[in-house]
Amino acid sequence: MGPLKAIKVVELAGVGPGPMCAMLLADLGAEVLRIERLTPSDLGVPRPRRFNLTLRGRKTIALDLKSPDGKETMLKLVERSDVLIEGFRPGVAERLGLGPADCFSRNPMLIYGRITGWGQSGPLANAAGHDLNYIALTGVLSTIGRRGQPPSPPLNLVGDFGGGALYLAVGILSALLERQQAGRGQVVDAAIVDGAASLMTQFYGMAAAGLWSEERGTNALDSGAPFYDVYECADGRFASVAPIEHKFLVELVARLELPQTAAYLARDVRNWPQLRLLLSDKFKSMPLDHWCTILEGTDSCFCPVLRIDEAPNHPHLKQRRTFIEIDGIVQPAPAPRFSRSVPETPCSPQAPDPERSREIVAEWLS
């Protein structure tokens, strides 16, 4: 059983960071119950439930939260829960009679986790938005992209999942620890704008020190540096190189059979174009597999750029079981690892089953 095996979490259905946070907690052993609407909604990108992998690892029931019976059932579930996760716009849970005050009156020990894009307060709190908007406002998006190109959306990893789900999970776990001393619960207000801004702490510091240019693609970590970039190979595949430290760049240069002086070109930004040309021409001369044979597993800080269908078959990831298969679908395994309390393999996403709902609720309340 995972380290959170004693924790019970009730999740009010949403999309993006809420389900991802619930999945993380479930992956680590928490007992999570997802509450969906009686009428299916159009939340998120439509797809068969079995492929909606962030819904794995928990049971699901459907309730009409606007009805007295549905609300009362929900509050009874709250009475036996350690954590509630909701991702409504500010005020919606309160209008349903399921806000923090309503829930604390039934369970003062509850950790009430709220995840929104803008947060529970502020001029934009009630505006619609998505990941791209949140990372745009916080200065994240402006830094991602190549020189002379528009900002590049980094999937929804930085906002929804990094700044949202992970920060909500950290907040919930912190509140659970604090509850042991205080003897009562509290609200965790996780805003994606707050989390995304927090992820940018290093770069705000570098900018303040004059070590970060506002022009995309000109800095050490944004594709500006030739020693931290991807290069096309002869077969059209790509190689990633990241020897930031000089000794690692020296090894890369040696293994590529470039002039030893090439490594010293990295020390002066004016010489970066020359080093980039050397690396580009060299990688373009042979296919990716050739470079994997020469560079992979060395201190050259090299890795092939693998596709989603390739990554699970890489020997390193296979040996670590970084990916697992559940009901025929290959997907990332629970992380991180624990020496004693090893999480079980999650179950696949479950749809609400009216015939089992009473049984599930009874189990939760027992």
Secondary structure, 3 states (H helix, E strand, C coil): CCCCCCCEEEEECCCCHHHHHHHHHHHCCCEEEEEECCCCCCCCCCCCHHHCHHHCCCEEEECCCCCHHHHHHHHHHHHCCCEEEECCCCCHHHHCCCCHHHHHHHCCCCEEEEEECCCCCCCCCCCCCCHHHHHHHCCCHHHCCCCCCCCCCCCCHHHHHHHHHHHHHHHHHHHHHHHHHHCCCEEEEEEHHHHHHHHCHHHHHHHHCCCCCCCCCCCCCCCCCCCCEEEECCCCCEEEECCCCHHHHHHHHHHCCCCHHHHHHHHCHHHHHHHHHHHHHHHHCCCHHHHHHHHCCCCCCEEECCCCCCHHHCHHHHHHCCEEEECCEEEECCCCCCCCCCCCCCCCCCCCCHHHHHHHHHHHHC
